[in-house]
């Protein structure tokens, strides 16, 4: 068997992970807390498939029409390619800092710090959005169950909405604070509920399509899976951006690697399992819904702008009936709540790693002695999420919407950097075998290039004030200002930390390295 070995510059050669001389440090997290299934469940939960489908199914259909399933596959491709980079890097260095740690190892402290910042700020944005969606569905479900429209209307009250949102964030923070075991137990229930209800919806949608109950329904065509049939490149890239967002979060499996049994292999396998489950769920739901109601912009059509931002709210009753339709509302609430809770995992552990390696203040490196979790980092992430959502909601709902649109920029930024870091880190062994070349260079680089292209196209589109909510700052789209502004804020914070922690930025704490060409039988 061939086993990767790593050799730090001037350090010892070791098996699996590096020792003295390379700067990799133990964090004190609770090891062996999650197995393969639990890790895959956490990855699926973070992505929140039911929430993603209800919020983007209609928007994607509105952009690309019946080619929606093809765009789902196109969005899956770069994510799958990047997942191989995560798997190979995790085998060499199972570290909860993931993208941050690996990019530092490949490219040095500054680019690595910015990669970590991209992950952290993207997660904070997602957390705030998930909390808002969970709040809205909580009151919507309460109104459906009681049959009282005035209860559902409570969500329209900003004070009630914000208070409920803060309570949900506090609950999710508390569960994450108690460790991976508590997280895993909650997730089995919530993810299981999501997938079962989604399967019921798909089955009933196929049944409705077969009976021709809805006039807008369509017959299945294999052309739906052809991405080249999209009417324009602009429409394709817009749909692709939405599709990529729908797969974001699978890398949570990797950020929990130090707490997973078999930390070198299990997280990578769990990530691939999670992605396969997701793409199958998305394709089945997209095809079933399109066959049942079509992708047009009239009536129940998925592309109807009046319902495209919340498809399941419009389709629950007509497809599943009044009683089972309530289950779909429950599934969306469970999806948002489950993802809200697990999304604390990557941000807290990335902050923990950055602090451990002196890239952030040392206080964030504290691990709870009983729960073995990054307690302070988790609490700070919860407070930051609550504050961010409250301020954005009070200032302007348009700003909050545009912040969510800017999320794709952050996702492409740190995923692409990680993919390129894989190829550069393993550069000395790419000619050793076909497998090494394919999994450590070809696939990661292709994935990185695809995400870089989406990054560039999104950056170009963001300049137009019509992108997002339609607001602008001095004639420039507010989504562009927010997206680029958040990245520049990271640069400013990095410069401040460089003065506070010069050793890290001199490369003395976490050193650059490349694997040694040593083959172990």
C-alpha positions as CSV (number, residue, x, y, z in Angstrom):
1,X,0.0,0.0,0.0
2,X,1.3,3.5,-0.8
3,X,1.0,5.9,2.1
4,X,1.6,9.7,1.7
5,X,4.4,11.1,3.8
6,X,5.2,14.7,4.4
7,X,8.4,16.4,5.1
8,X,8.5,20.0,6.4
9,X,11.3,22.2,5.4
10,X,14.0,21.2,7.8
11,X,11.7,18.9,9.8
12,X,11.3,15.2,10.2
13,X,9.6,12.7,7.8
14,X,6.5,11.2,9.4
15,X,3.5,9.1,8.4
16,X,0.2,10.7,7.7
17,X,0.5,14.0,9.4
18,X,3.6,16.1,10.1
19,X,5.3,16.5,13.4
20,X,8.0,18.8,14.8
21,X,9.2,21.4,12.4
22,X,6.0,22.0,10.4
23,X,3.9,23.8,13.0
24,X,0.8,21.6,12.8
25,X,-0.7,21.6,16.3
26,X,-3.3,19.6,18.3
27,X,-6.4,21.6,19.2
28,X,-7.7,19.5,22.1
29,X,-11.0,18.7,20.3
30,X,-12.9,15.5,21.2
31,X,-11.6,12.8,18.9
32,X,-13.6,9.8,17.5
33,X,-16.9,11.6,18.2
34,X,-18.4,11.0,14.7
35,X,-18.2,8.0,12.3
36,X,-18.7,7.8,8.5
37,X,-22.5,8.0,8.6
38,X,-22.6,10.8,11.2
39,X,-20.1,12.8,9.2
40,X,-22.1,12.4,6.0
41,X,-25.3,13.4,7.8
42,X,-23.7,16.6,9.1
43,X,-22.5,17.4,5.6
44,X,-26.0,17.0,4.2
45,X,-27.5,19.0,7.0
46,X,-25.2,21.9,6.5
47,X,-26.2,22.1,2.8
48,X,-29.9,22.1,3.9
49,X,-31.3,20.4,0.7
50,X,-35.0,21.1,1.3
51,X,-34.3,24.8,2.1
52,X,-32.0,25.1,-0.9
53,X,-34.6,23.6,-3.2
54,X,-37.5,25.8,-2.0
55,X,-35.4,29.0,-2.3
56,X,-33.6,28.3,-5.6
57,X,-35.6,25.8,-7.6
58,X,-37.9,28.5,-9.0
59,X,-35.1,31.0,-9.6
60,X,-33.0,28.5,-11.5
61,X,-36.0,27.5,-13.6
62,X,-36.6,31.2,-14.3
63,X,-33.1,31.6,-15.6
64,X,-32.6,28.4,-17.7
65,X,-36.1,27.0,-18.2
66,X,-36.4,23.2,-18.7
67,X,-32.6,22.9,-18.6
68,X,-32.7,23.3,-14.8
69,X,-31.7,19.6,-14.2
70,X,-28.7,20.1,-16.5
71,X,-27.6,23.2,-14.5
72,X,-27.8,21.2,-11.3
73,X,-25.4,18.7,-12.8
74,X,-23.2,21.5,-14.1
75,X,-23.0,23.0,-10.6
76,X,-22.3,19.6,-9.1
77,X,-19.2,19.1,-11.4
78,X,-16.9,21.8,-10.0
79,X,-17.9,20.9,-6.4
80,X,-17.1,17.2,-7.1
81,X,-13.7,18.1,-8.6
82,X,-12.8,20.3,-5.6
83,X,-14.0,17.6,-3.2
84,X,-11.1,15.4,-4.5
85,X,-8.7,18.2,-3.5
86,X,-10.2,18.3,0.0
87,X,-9.9,14.5,0.2
88,X,-6.2,14.4,-0.8
89,X,-5.2,17.3,1.4
90,X,-7.1,15.8,4.4
91,X,-5.2,12.5,4.0
92,X,-2.0,14.4,4.3
93,X,-3.0,16.9,7.0
94,X,-6.3,16.2,8.9
95,X,-6.6,19.6,10.4
96,X,-9.9,21.4,11.4
97,X,-8.5,24.6,9.8
98,X,-9.0,22.8,6.4
99,X,-8.8,25.5,3.7
100,X,-6.9,28.0,5.9
101,X,-4.3,25.4,7.1
102,X,-3.8,23.8,3.7
103,X,-3.5,27.1,1.8
104,X,-1.0,28.3,4.2
105,X,1.0,25.1,3.7
106,X,0.9,25.5,-0.1
107,X,1.0,29.3,-0.7
108,X,2.1,30.9,2.6
109,X,0.4,32.8,5.5
110,X,-1.1,35.8,3.7
111,X,-3.0,33.9,1.0
112,X,-3.9,31.3,3.6
113,X,-5.3,33.9,6.0
114,X,-7.5,35.4,3.2
115,X,-8.8,31.9,2.3
116,X,-9.8,31.4,6.0
117,X,-11.4,34.8,6.0
118,X,-13.5,33.9,2.9
119,X,-14.8,30.8,4.7
120,X,-15.6,32.6,7.9
121,X,-17.4,35.5,6.3
122,X,-19.4,33.3,3.9
123,X,-20.5,31.2,6.9
124,X,-21.6,34.2,8.9
125,X,-23.7,35.3,5.9
126,X,-25.3,31.9,5.5
127,X,-26.0,31.6,9.2
128,X,-27.9,34.9,9.3
129,X,-29.9,33.9,6.2
130,X,-30.7,30.5,7.6
131,X,-31.9,32.0,10.9
132,X,-34.2,34.4,9.0
133,X,-35.7,31.6,6.9
134,X,-36.2,29.3,9.9
135,X,-38.0,32.2,11.6
136,X,-40.3,32.9,8.7
137,X,-41.2,29.2,8.4
138,X,-41.7,28.9,12.1
139,X,-44.5,31.5,12.0
140,X,-45.8,30.2,8.7
141,X,-46.1,26.7,10.1
142,X,-47.7,28.0,13.3
143,X,-50.3,29.8,11.1
144,X,-51.0,26.7,9.0
145,X,-51.3,24.4,12.1
146,X,-53.7,26.7,13.9
147,X,-55.5,27.9,10.8
148,X,-55.0,31.4,12.0
149,X,-53.6,33.9,9.4
150,X,-52.9,36.5,12.1
151,X,-50.4,34.2,13.7
152,X,-48.5,33.7,10.5
153,X,-48.6,37.5,10.0
154,X,-46.5,37.9,13.2
155,X,-43.5,37.3,11.0
156,X,-44.2,40.7,9.3
157,X,-43.5,42.4,12.6
158,X,-39.8,43.3,12.7
159,X,-39.5,43.2,16.5
160,X,-41.2,39.7,16.6
161,X,-39.2,38.5,13.7
162,X,-35.8,39.6,15.1
163,X,-36.6,38.3,18.6
164,X,-37.6,34.9,17.2
165,X,-34.5,34.8,15.0
166,X,-32.2,35.6,17.9
167,X,-33.8,32.8,20.0
168,X,-33.2,30.3,17.2
169,X,-29.6,31.4,16.9
170,X,-29.1,31.1,20.6
171,X,-30.5,27.5,20.6
172,X,-28.4,26.5,17.7
173,X,-25.3,28.0,19.4
174,X,-26.0,26.1,22.6
175,X,-26.3,22.7,20.8
176,X,-23.1,23.3,18.9
177,X,-21.4,24.4,22.1
178,X,-22.1,21.0,23.7
179,X,-20.1,19.1,21.1
180,X,-20.3,16.8,18.1
181,X,-22.2,14.1,20.0
182,X,-25.1,16.4,20.7
183,X,-24.9,17.8,17.2
184,X,-25.0,14.3,15.6
185,X,-28.0,13.2,17.6
186,X,-30.1,16.2,16.6
187,X,-29.0,15.9,13.0
188,X,-30.1,12.2,12.5
189,X,-33.6,13.2,13.2
190,X,-33.8,16.5,11.3
191,X,-32.0,15.1,8.2
192,X,-34.0,11.9,8.2
193,X,-37.2,14.0,8.3
194,X,-36.0,16.1,5.4
195,X,-35.2,13.2,3.1
196,X,-38.3,11.2,3.9
197,X,-40.6,14.2,3.2
198,X,-38.7,15.1,0.1
199,X,-39.1,11.5,-1.2
200,X,-42.8,11.7,-0.6
201,X,-43.0,15.0,-2.5
202,X,-41.1,13.5,-5.4
203,X,-43.3,10.4,-5.5
204,X,-46.5,12.5,-5.4
205,X,-45.2,14.9,-8.0
206,X,-44.5,12.0,-10.4
207,X,-48.0,10.8,-9.7
208,X,-49.6,14.2,-10.5
209,X,-47.5,14.4,-13.7
210,X,-48.7,10.9,-14.8
211,X,-52.3,11.9,-14.3
212,X,-51.9,15.2,-16.1
213,X,-53.7,17.0,-13.3
214,X,-51.9,20.4,-13.9
215,X,-52.2,22.0,-17.4
216,X,-48.7,23.4,-17.2
217,X,-47.1,19.9,-16.7
218,X,-44.5,18.6,-19.2
219,X,-43.4,15.3,-20.5
220,X,-39.9,14.2,-19.6
221,X,-37.2,14.8,-22.2
222,X,-33.5,13.8,-22.1
223,X,-32.7,17.3,-23.5
224,X,-33.4,18.6,-19.9
225,X,-30.0,17.1,-19.0
226,X,-28.1,19.0,-21.8
227,X,-26.5,22.1,-20.5
228,X,-25.6,23.3,-24.0
229,X,-29.3,23.7,-24.7
230,X,-29.5,26.7,-22.4
231,X,-30.6,29.7,-24.4
232,X,-27.7,32.0,-23.6
233,X,-24.4,32.0,-21.8
234,X,-25.6,34.7,-19.4
235,X,-28.5,32.6,-18.4
236,X,-26.3,29.6,-17.9
237,X,-23.8,31.4,-15.6
238,X,-26.7,32.9,-13.6
239,X,-28.2,29.4,-13.1
240,X,-24.8,27.9,-12.4
241,X,-24.1,30.4,-9.7
242,X,-27.4,29.4,-8.0
243,X,-26.5,25.7,-8.5
244,X,-23.1,26.1,-6.8
245,X,-24.8,27.8,-3.8
246,X,-27.1,24.7,-3.5
247,X,-24.1,22.4,-2.9
248,X,-22.2,24.7,-0.5
249,X,-21.5,23.3,2.9
250,X,-20.4,19.7,2.2
251,X,-16.9,20.6,3.4
252,X,-18.2,20.7,7.0
253,X,-17.4,17.0,6.9
254,X,-13.7,18.0,6.6
255,X,-13.7,20.8,9.3
256,X,-14.8,18.1,11.8
257,X,-12.0,15.9,10.8
258,X,-10.1,16.0,14.1
259,X,-13.3,14.8,15.8
260,X,-14.0,12.0,13.3
261,X,-13.1,8.3,13.6
262,X,-10.4,7.6,11.0
263,X,-9.6,11.3,10.4
264,X,-7.4,10.7,7.4
265,X,-10.0,8.9,5.2
266,X,-13.5,9.1,6.8
267,X,-14.2,12.8,6.3
268,X,-13.3,12.7,2.6
269,X,-15.5,9.7,2.0
270,X,-18.3,11.3,4.0
271,X,-18.1,14.4,1.8
272,X,-18.4,12.4,-1.4
273,X,-21.4,10.4,0.0
274,X,-23.1,13.7,1.0
275,X,-22.6,15.2,-2.4
276,X,-24.0,12.1,-4.2
277,X,-27.1,12.1,-1.9
278,X,-27.5,15.8,-2.7
279,X,-27.2,15.6,-6.4
280,X,-29.6,12.7,-6.6
281,X,-32.1,14.6,-4.4
282,X,-31.9,17.7,-6.5
283,X,-32.2,15.9,-9.8
284,X,-35.2,13.8,-8.6
285,X,-37.0,16.8,-7.2
286,X,-36.3,19.1,-10.1
287,X,-37.4,16.6,-12.7
288,X,-40.5,15.6,-10.8
289,X,-41.6,19.2,-10.1
290,X,-41.0,20.2,-13.7
291,X,-43.0,17.2,-15.0
292,X,-45.8,18.0,-12.6
293,X,-46.2,21.8,-13.1
294,X,-43.7,22.9,-15.7
295,X,-41.0,25.6,-15.6
296,X,-43.1,28.4,-17.1
297,X,-43.9,31.8,-15.4
298,X,-47.7,31.2,-15.2
299,X,-49.8,29.5,-12.5
300,X,-47.9,26.9,-10.6
301,X,-45.0,27.0,-13.1
302,X,-41.7,26.9,-11.3
303,X,-40.5,30.1,-13.0
304,X,-43.5,32.2,-11.8
305,X,-41.8,35.2,-10.2
306,X,-44.6,35.5,-7.6
307,X,-43.7,32.1,-6.1
308,X,-40.1,31.4,-7.4
309,X,-38.5,32.5,-4.1
310,X,-40.4,29.9,-2.1
311,X,-41.5,27.1,-4.4
312,X,-42.6,24.6,-1.8
313,X,-45.0,27.1,-0.2
314,X,-46.8,27.2,-3.5
315,X,-46.7,23.5,-4.4
316,X,-47.2,21.9,-1.0
317,X,-51.0,21.9,-1.1
318,X,-51.6,21.3,-4.8
319,X,-49.1,18.4,-5.0
320,X,-49.3,16.8,-1.5
321,X,-52.8,17.9,-0.3
322,X,-53.6,20.0,2.8
323,X,-52.5,17.5,5.4
324,X,-49.3,16.2,3.9
325,X,-48.5,19.7,2.6
326,X,-48.0,20.7,6.2
327,X,-45.2,18.1,6.4
328,X,-43.4,20.0,3.7
329,X,-43.5,23.2,5.7
330,X,-42.1,21.2,8.7
331,X,-39.3,19.8,6.4
332,X,-38.3,23.3,5.3
333,X,-38.2,24.5,8.9
334,X,-36.3,21.4,9.9
335,X,-33.9,21.9,7.0
336,X,-33.1,25.5,7.9
337,X,-32.9,24.8,11.7
338,X,-30.6,21.8,11.1
339,X,-28.3,23.7,8.8
340,X,-28.3,26.7,11.2
341,X,-27.0,24.4,13.9
342,X,-24.3,22.5,11.9
343,X,-23.1,25.6,10.0
344,X,-21.5,26.7,13.3
345,X,-19.1,23.8,13.0
346,X,-16.9,25.1,10.1
347,X,-16.8,28.7,11.3
348,X,-16.0,27.9,14.9
349,X,-13.3,25.3,13.9
350,X,-11.7,27.6,11.3
351,X,-11.5,30.4,13.9
352,X,-10.1,27.9,16.4
353,X,-7.4,26.8,14.0
354,X,-6.5,30.4,13.0
355,X,-6.2,31.3,16.6
356,X,-4.2,28.2,17.5
357,X,-1.7,29.1,14.8
358,X,-1.6,32.7,16.0
359,X,-3.4,34.1,13.0
360,X,-6.1,35.4,15.3
361,X,-6.1,36.4,19.0
362,X,-5.2,33.6,21.3
363,X,-8.5,33.8,23.3
364,X,-10.3,32.0,20.4
365,X,-8.1,29.0,20.8
366,X,-9.8,27.9,24.1
367,X,-11.5,24.5,24.0
368,X,-14.2,23.6,26.6
369,X,-12.7,21.1,29.0
370,X,-15.8,19.0,29.2
371,X,-17.4,19.3,25.8
372,X,-14.1,19.4,23.9
373,X,-15.5,22.1,21.5
374,X,-14.2,25.6,20.6
375,X,-16.5,27.2,23.1
376,X,-15.5,30.8,22.8
377,X,-15.3,30.7,19.0
378,X,-18.8,29.1,18.8
379,X,-20.3,31.7,21.1
380,X,-18.6,34.6,19.2
381,X,-19.9,33.2,15.9
382,X,-23.4,33.1,17.4
383,X,-23.2,36.7,18.6
384,X,-21.7,37.9,15.3
385,X,-24.6,36.2,13.4
386,X,-27.2,37.7,15.6
387,X,-25.7,41.1,15.4
388,X,-25.2,41.0,11.7
389,X,-28.8,39.9,11.0
390,X,-30.3,42.4,13.4
391,X,-28.3,45.3,12.0
392,X,-29.0,44.4,8.3
393,X,-32.7,43.9,9.0
394,X,-33.1,47.2,10.7
395,X,-31.0,49.1,8.2
396,X,-32.5,47.8,5.0
397,X,-33.9,44.5,3.8
398,X,-32.4,45.3,0.4
399,X,-28.9,45.3,1.9
400,X,-29.6,42.0,3.5
401,X,-30.7,40.5,0.2
402,X,-27.6,41.9,-1.6
403,X,-25.4,40.4,1.1
404,X,-26.8,37.0,0.3
405,X,-26.2,37.5,-3.4
406,X,-22.6,38.4,-2.6
407,X,-22.2,35.0,-0.9
408,X,-21.4,33.2,-4.2
409,X,-18.2,35.4,-4.5
410,X,-16.9,34.1,-1.1
411,X,-17.7,30.5,-1.9
412,X,-15.9,30.5,-5.2
413,X,-13.0,32.4,-3.7
414,X,-12.0,30.0,-1.0
415,X,-13.0,26.7,-2.8
416,X,-10.9,27.7,-5.8
417,X,-7.9,28.6,-3.6
418,X,-8.1,25.3,-1.8
419,X,-8.3,23.4,-5.2
420,X,-5.2,25.2,-6.5
421,X,-3.4,24.7,-3.1
422,X,-3.8,20.9,-3.6
423,X,-2.1,20.8,-7.0
424,X,0.7,23.1,-5.7
425,X,1.2,21.3,-2.5
426,X,1.6,17.9,-4.2
427,X,3.5,19.2,-7.2
428,X,6.6,17.0,-6.6
429,X,4.7,13.7,-6.8
430,X,2.3,14.4,-9.7
431,X,4.3,12.3,-12.1
432,X,4.6,9.4,-9.7
433,X,1.4,7.7,-10.9
434,X,-1.7,8.3,-13.0
435,X,-3.8,8.4,-9.8
436,X,-1.6,11.1,-8.2
437,X,-1.9,13.2,-11.4
438,X,-5.6,12.9,-11.7
439,X,-6.7,13.3,-8.1
440,X,-4.1,15.7,-6.9
441,X,-3.8,17.9,-10.0
442,X,-6.1,17.4,-12.9
443,X,-9.4,17.2,-11.0
444,X,-8.6,20.0,-8.5
445,X,-7.2,22.4,-11.1
446,X,-10.2,21.9,-13.4
447,X,-12.6,22.5,-10.4
448,X,-10.6,25.6,-9.4
449,X,-10.6,27.0,-12.9
450,X,-14.4,26.5,-13.2
451,X,-15.0,28.2,-9.9
452,X,-12.6,31.0,-10.9
453,X,-14.6,31.5,-14.1
454,X,-17.8,31.8,-12.1
455,X,-16.1,34.2,-9.7
456,X,-15.0,36.4,-12.5
457,X,-18.4,36.4,-14.3
458,X,-20.2,37.0,-11.0
459,X,-17.9,39.9,-10.2
460,X,-18.6,41.4,-13.7
461,X,-22.4,41.0,-13.3
462,X,-22.3,42.5,-9.8
463,X,-21.2,45.8,-11.2
464,X,-24.6,46.3,-12.7
465,X,-27.0,47.9,-10.2
466,X,-29.8,45.6,-11.6
467,X,-28.0,42.6,-10.0
468,X,-29.6,41.7,-6.7
469,X,-32.1,44.1,-5.1
470,X,-31.5,46.7,-7.8
471,X,-29.8,49.3,-5.4
472,X,-26.5,51.0,-6.1
473,X,-23.8,53.0,-4.5
474,X,-22.5,55.9,-6.8
475,X,-23.8,54.0,-9.8
476,X,-22.1,50.7,-8.8
477,X,-24.3,47.7,-7.9
478,X,-24.5,47.4,-4.1
479,X,-23.9,43.6,-4.4
480,X,-20.5,44.4,-5.9
481,X,-19.8,46.9,-3.2
482,X,-20.7,44.5,-0.5
483,X,-18.9,41.5,-2.0
484,X,-15.6,43.3,-2.8
485,X,-15.9,45.3,0.4
486,X,-16.1,42.2,2.6
487,X,-13.0,40.8,0.9
488,X,-11.1,44.2,1.3
489,X,-12.2,44.2,5.0
490,X,-10.4,40.9,5.3
491,X,-7.2,42.5,3.9
492,X,-7.5,45.3,6.5
493,X,-7.9,42.8,9.3
494,X,-5.0,40.7,8.0
495,X,-2.7,43.8,8.0
496,X,-3.8,44.5,11.6
497,X,-3.1,40.9,12.7
498,X,0.3,41.1,10.9
499,X,1.4,43.7,13.4
500,X,0.0,41.8,16.3
501,X,1.3,38.4,15.3
502,X,4.3,38.9,13.1
503,X,5.6,35.3,13.7
504,X,2.7,33.7,11.9
505,X,3.0,36.1,8.9
506,X,6.8,35.4,8.7
507,X,5.9,31.8,8.3
508,X,7.5,30.7,11.6
509,X,4.3,29.2,13.2
510,X,2.8,27.2,10.3
511,X,5.5,26.5,7.7
512,X,5.2,26.0,4.0
513,X,6.0,22.4,2.9
514,X,5.7,19.9,0.2
515,X,5.3,16.1,0.5
516,X,8.5,14.0,0.3
517,X,8.7,11.5,-2.5
518,X,8.8,8.6,-0.1
519,X,6.8,5.4,-0.9
520,X,5.9,3.2,2.0
521,X,5.0,-0.5,1.4
